[in-house]
Amino acid sequence: MVERVDVVDKRGKTCMTRTRTDVHKSGLLHQAVFVLVFNKRGEVFVQQRSSKKDVFPGLHEASLSGHVKSGETPLQAAVRETKEEVGLTIKASMLKKRFTTVIKTVPEYERITVYMMTTDKEPKPGREVKVGTFMPAGMLDAIVRSEPDVFTPVFCALAPRLRTFLVRAPSYQGPRSLAARRTSRRPRASA
């Protein structure tokens, strides 16, 4: 079955419908979603894409992404992609919209809506994912900075905006958390 997507303007208004292959070949702006999946410990799910993917095979991203099909809303696509890629059946109310932005990489030119969610369920990656695991959000941030070539170009382009959410995650072990621990260990002055 040929996947059809809506070509949109930068505000998300549909201009026409084309096949996914056509929008990639022609560099047409289309919609996509990106979902960060956190567990209750504040760790973020990171996946390695299947080597059979036609775009960015074998590269990593957190946590999942996908195209918005023709006639679908970004929220509907996020719910669908969460089931397809990581095997989690969710309700739309579990997703918190963070921002929408336009990213251009080769071959993608996407208007991406980014969502976050927290779950106590273990993801069960589908055929689009080679392997996946939860990791501390701060560790992911450090790896993206030191080894960007193992991540999808779209994820790397989103990373500066995602960093805000990653460093606020409870598992983050960056400077603010360390400073807070040092402060809490100071001996109390006796009265």
C-alpha positions as a Markdown table, in Angstrom:
| # | Residue | x | y | z |
|---|---|---|---|---|
| 1 | Met | 0.0 | 0.0 | 0.0 |
| 2 | Val | 1.4 | 3.4 | -1.0 |
| 3 | Glu | 1.6 | 5.8 | 1.9 |
| 4 | Arg | 0.1 | 9.3 | 1.1 |
| 5 | Val | 0.9 | 12.4 | 3.0 |
| 6 | Asp | -0.4 | 16.0 | 2.9 |
| 7 | Val | 2.0 | 18.6 | 1.6 |
| 8 | Val | 1.6 | 21.6 | 3.9 |
| 9 | Asp | 2.6 | 25.2 | 4.3 |
| 10 | Lys | 4.7 | 26.3 | 7.4 |
| 11 | Arg | 1.5 | 26.8 | 9.4 |
| 12 | Gly | 0.3 | 23.3 | 8.7 |
| 13 | Lys | -2.4 | 24.1 | 6.1 |
| 14 | Thr | -2.8 | 21.3 | 3.5 |
| 15 | Cys | -1.9 | 22.4 | -0.1 |
| 16 | Met | -2.0 | 19.0 | -1.8 |
| 17 | Thr | -1.6 | 15.2 | -1.3 |
| 18 | Arg | 1.3 | 13.2 | -2.6 |
| 19 | Thr | 3.0 | 9.9 | -1.9 |
| 20 | Arg | 5.6 | 9.8 | 0.8 |
| 21 | Thr | 8.2 | 8.9 | -1.9 |
| 22 | Asp | 7.2 | 11.9 | -4.0 |
| 23 | Val | 7.5 | 14.4 | -1.1 |
| 24 | His | 11.0 | 13.1 | -0.3 |
| 25 | Lys | 12.2 | 13.2 | -3.9 |
| 26 | Ser | 10.7 | 16.7 | -4.5 |
| 27 | Gly | 11.7 | 18.1 | -1.1 |
| 28 | Leu | 8.1 | 19.1 | -0.3 |
| 29 | Leu | 7.1 | 20.2 | 3.2 |
| 30 | His | 5.0 | 17.6 | 5.0 |
| 31 | Gln | 4.0 | 16.8 | 8.6 |
| 32 | Ala | 5.6 | 14.4 | 11.0 |
| 33 | Val | 5.5 | 13.7 | 14.7 |
| 34 | Phe | 8.1 | 13.0 | 17.3 |
| 35 | Val | 7.3 | 11.5 | 20.7 |
| 36 | Leu | 9.7 | 11.4 | 23.7 |
| 37 | Val | 8.7 | 8.4 | 25.9 |
| 38 | Phe | 9.8 | 8.6 | 29.5 |
| 39 | Asn | 9.4 | 6.0 | 32.2 |
| 40 | Lys | 8.5 | 6.8 | 35.8 |
| 41 | Arg | 12.2 | 7.1 | 36.7 |
| 42 | Gly | 12.6 | 9.9 | 34.2 |
| 43 | Glu | 14.6 | 7.8 | 31.7 |
| 44 | Val | 13.9 | 8.3 | 28.0 |
| 45 | Phe | 13.4 | 5.5 | 25.6 |
| 46 | Val | 16.0 | 5.4 | 22.8 |
| 47 | Gln | 15.7 | 3.2 | 19.7 |
| 48 | Gln | 17.8 | 2.0 | 16.9 |
| 49 | Arg | 15.9 | 2.1 | 13.7 |
| 50 | Ser | 15.6 | -1.1 | 11.6 |
| 51 | Ser | 18.1 | -1.6 | 8.9 |
| 52 | Lys | 15.2 | -2.1 | 6.6 |
| 53 | Lys | 13.9 | 1.5 | 7.0 |
| 54 | Asp | 14.2 | 3.5 | 3.7 |
| 55 | Val | 15.1 | 6.7 | 5.5 |
| 56 | Phe | 18.0 | 6.7 | 8.1 |
| 57 | Pro | 18.3 | 2.9 | 8.5 |
| 58 | Gly | 20.2 | 1.7 | 11.5 |
| 59 | Leu | 20.5 | 5.2 | 13.1 |
| 60 | His | 19.2 | 6.0 | 16.6 |
| 61 | Glu | 16.6 | 8.4 | 17.9 |
| 62 | Ala | 14.6 | 9.1 | 21.0 |
| 63 | Ser | 11.9 | 7.8 | 21.2 |
| 64 | Leu | 9.9 | 7.5 | 18.0 |
| 65 | Ser | 8.9 | 9.4 | 15.0 |
| 66 | Gly | 6.7 | 9.1 | 11.9 |
| 67 | His | 4.8 | 10.8 | 9.1 |
| 68 | Val | 1.3 | 12.2 | 9.5 |
| 69 | Lys | -0.8 | 10.4 | 6.9 |
| 70 | Ser | -3.1 | 12.3 | 4.6 |
| 71 | Gly | -6.2 | 13.4 | 6.5 |
| 72 | Glu | -4.7 | 12.6 | 9.9 |
| 73 | Thr | -3.9 | 15.1 | 12.6 |
| 74 | Pro | -0.5 | 15.2 | 14.3 |
| 75 | Leu | -2.1 | 13.9 | 17.5 |
| 76 | Gln | -3.7 | 11.0 | 15.7 |
| 77 | Ala | -0.4 | 10.2 | 14.0 |
| 78 | Ala | 1.5 | 10.3 | 17.4 |
| 79 | Val | -1.0 | 7.8 | 18.9 |
| 80 | Arg | -0.7 | 5.5 | 15.9 |
| 81 | Glu | 3.1 | 5.7 | 15.7 |
| 82 | Thr | 3.5 | 5.0 | 19.4 |
| 83 | Lys | 1.6 | 1.7 | 18.8 |
| 84 | Glu | 3.4 | 0.8 | 15.6 |
| 85 | Glu | 7.0 | 1.6 | 16.7 |
| 86 | Val | 7.1 | 0.8 | 20.4 |
| 87 | Gly | 4.0 | -1.3 | 20.9 |
| 88 | Leu | 2.3 | 1.0 | 23.4 |
| 89 | Thr | -1.4 | 1.4 | 23.1 |
| 90 | Ile | -2.2 | 4.9 | 24.5 |
| 91 | Lys | -4.9 | 7.5 | 24.6 |
| 92 | Ala | -4.3 | 10.9 | 23.1 |
| 93 | Ser | -4.7 | 12.5 | 26.5 |
| 94 | Met | -1.4 | 10.8 | 27.6 |
| 95 | Leu | 0.5 | 12.9 | 25.1 |
| 96 | Lys | 1.6 | 16.4 | 26.0 |
| 97 | Lys | 2.4 | 18.7 | 23.1 |
| 98 | Arg | 5.7 | 20.6 | 23.5 |
| 99 | Phe | 6.2 | 22.5 | 20.3 |
| 100 | Thr | 6.0 | 22.5 | 16.5 |
| 101 | Thr | 8.9 | 23.4 | 14.3 |
| 102 | Val | 10.1 | 23.1 | 10.7 |
| 103 | Ile | 13.2 | 21.0 | 10.0 |
| 104 | Lys | 15.0 | 20.5 | 6.7 |
| 105 | Thr | 17.4 | 17.6 | 6.3 |
| 106 | Val | 18.1 | 15.3 | 3.3 |
| 107 | Pro | 15.6 | 13.8 | 2.3 |
| 108 | Glu | 13.2 | 15.3 | 4.9 |
| 109 | Tyr | 11.5 | 18.7 | 4.9 |
| 110 | Glu | 9.1 | 18.4 | 7.8 |
| 111 | Arg | 6.8 | 20.4 | 10.0 |
| 112 | Ile | 7.3 | 18.3 | 13.2 |
| 113 | Thr | 5.0 | 18.4 | 16.2 |
| 114 | Val | 6.8 | 17.1 | 19.3 |
| 115 | Tyr | 5.0 | 15.3 | 22.1 |
| 116 | Met | 6.1 | 13.9 | 25.4 |
| 117 | Met | 4.6 | 11.1 | 27.5 |
| 118 | Thr | 5.3 | 9.1 | 30.7 |
| 119 | Thr | 4.5 | 5.4 | 31.0 |
| 120 | Asp | 5.0 | 2.6 | 33.5 |
| 121 | Lys | 4.7 | 0.1 | 30.6 |
| 122 | Glu | 7.7 | -1.5 | 28.9 |
| 123 | Pro | 7.9 | -0.7 | 25.2 |
| 124 | Lys | 7.7 | -3.6 | 22.8 |
| 125 | Pro | 9.4 | -2.4 | 19.7 |
| 126 | Gly | 7.8 | -3.4 | 16.4 |
| 127 | Arg | 9.3 | -4.2 | 13.0 |
| 128 | Glu | 10.4 | -0.6 | 12.4 |
| 129 | Val | 12.8 | -0.8 | 15.4 |
| 130 | Lys | 15.9 | -3.0 | 15.7 |
| 131 | Val | 16.4 | -2.5 | 19.4 |
| 132 | Gly | 15.5 | 0.0 | 22.1 |
| 133 | Thr | 16.1 | 0.8 | 25.8 |
| 134 | Phe | 15.5 | 3.4 | 28.5 |
| 135 | Met | 18.5 | 5.5 | 29.5 |
| 136 | Pro | 19.0 | 8.5 | 31.7 |
| 137 | Ala | 18.0 | 11.6 | 29.8 |
| 138 | Gly | 21.3 | 13.4 | 30.6 |
| 139 | Met | 23.2 | 10.5 | 29.2 |
| 140 | Leu | 21.3 | 10.7 | 26.0 |
| 141 | Asp | 22.0 | 14.4 | 25.8 |
| 142 | Ala | 25.8 | 13.8 | 26.3 |
| 143 | Ile | 25.8 | 11.1 | 23.6 |
| 144 | Val | 24.1 | 13.3 | 21.1 |
| 145 | Arg | 26.7 | 16.0 | 21.7 |
| 146 | Ser | 29.6 | 13.6 | 21.4 |
| 147 | Glu | 28.4 | 11.2 | 18.7 |
| 148 | Pro | 25.9 | 12.9 | 16.5 |
| 149 | Asp | 26.6 | 10.6 | 13.6 |
| 150 | Val | 24.9 | 7.7 | 15.2 |
| 151 | Phe | 21.6 | 9.6 | 15.4 |
| 152 | Thr | 19.1 | 10.6 | 12.6 |
| 153 | Pro | 19.8 | 14.0 | 11.2 |
| 154 | Val | 16.2 | 15.0 | 12.2 |
| 155 | Phe | 16.8 | 14.1 | 15.8 |
| 156 | Cys | 20.1 | 16.0 | 15.8 |
| 157 | Ala | 18.3 | 19.0 | 14.4 |
| 158 | Leu | 15.7 | 18.8 | 17.1 |
| 159 | Ala | 18.2 | 18.1 | 19.9 |
| 160 | Pro | 18.9 | 21.7 | 20.9 |
| 161 | Arg | 15.2 | 22.3 | 21.5 |
| 162 | Leu | 14.7 | 18.9 | 23.1 |
| 163 | Arg | 17.6 | 19.5 | 25.5 |
| 164 | Thr | 15.4 | 21.7 | 27.7 |
| 165 | Phe | 13.1 | 18.7 | 28.3 |
| 166 | Leu | 15.9 | 16.2 | 28.7 |
| 167 | Val | 17.8 | 18.2 | 31.3 |
| 168 | Arg | 14.6 | 18.7 | 33.3 |
| 169 | Ala | 13.9 | 15.0 | 33.5 |
| 170 | Pro | 14.3 | 13.5 | 37.0 |
| 171 | Ser | 17.1 | 11.2 | 35.9 |
| 172 | Tyr | 19.3 | 14.1 | 34.7 |
| 173 | Gln | 22.7 | 14.0 | 36.4 |
| 174 | Gly | 24.0 | 17.3 | 35.1 |
| 175 | Pro | 25.6 | 20.2 | 37.0 |
| 176 | Arg | 22.4 | 21.4 | 38.6 |
| 177 | Ser | 21.6 | 18.0 | 40.1 |
| 178 | Leu | 25.2 | 17.6 | 41.3 |
| 179 | Ala | 25.2 | 21.1 | 42.9 |
| 180 | Ala | 22.0 | 20.3 | 44.7 |
| 181 | Arg | 23.5 | 17.1 | 46.1 |
| 182 | Arg | 26.6 | 18.9 | 47.3 |
| 183 | Thr | 24.4 | 21.5 | 49.0 |
| 184 | Ser | 22.3 | 18.9 | 50.8 |
| 185 | Arg | 25.4 | 17.1 | 52.2 |
| 186 | Arg | 26.8 | 20.2 | 53.9 |
| 187 | Pro | 26.9 | 19.7 | 57.7 |
| 188 | Arg | 24.4 | 21.7 | 59.6 |
| 189 | Ala | 25.6 | 24.4 | 61.9 |
| 190 | Ser | 24.9 | 23.5 | 65.5 |
| 191 | Ala | 22.8 | 25.8 | 67.5 |
